[in-house]
């Protein structure tokens, strides 16, 4: 049964831009070649880590949302574990509420834009 998943990874900061793009596109190609449909990709950039991981204090954050069979998650996480460039990863199955939230967030209905529109409405009153 096809379900929707989100997988977030933290990649080591010592990679160059081309190496990082090549690494991430390799994972996207893996997902596509195994029948996954990519819903959304989100590159958050370099962020400070809460605590050192493998003697690194920062890392590149990347999230991909996709639809696939459940057994693909095991294969994907096995690749993550074998890759020394991946500091941490988290893959979760999205329920209907999470899917709806992500859709509304991409449309700008959740987050900063919504807060800005609310503050404008209160100023008018």
DARAPE-V375726 format. One record per run of one state. SS is the DSSP state (@ for helix, = for strand, . for the rest). FROM is the first residue (numbers start at 1). TO is the last residue. If there is no record, write none. Layout:
# DARAPE-V375726
SS FROM TO
SS FROM TO
This chain:
# DARAPE-V375726
. 1 1
= 2 12
. 13 16
@ 17 33
. 34 36
= 37 53
. 54 55
= 56 69
. 70 70
@ 71 82
. 83 85
= 86 93
. 94 95
@ 96 106
. 107 111
@ 112 124
. 125 125
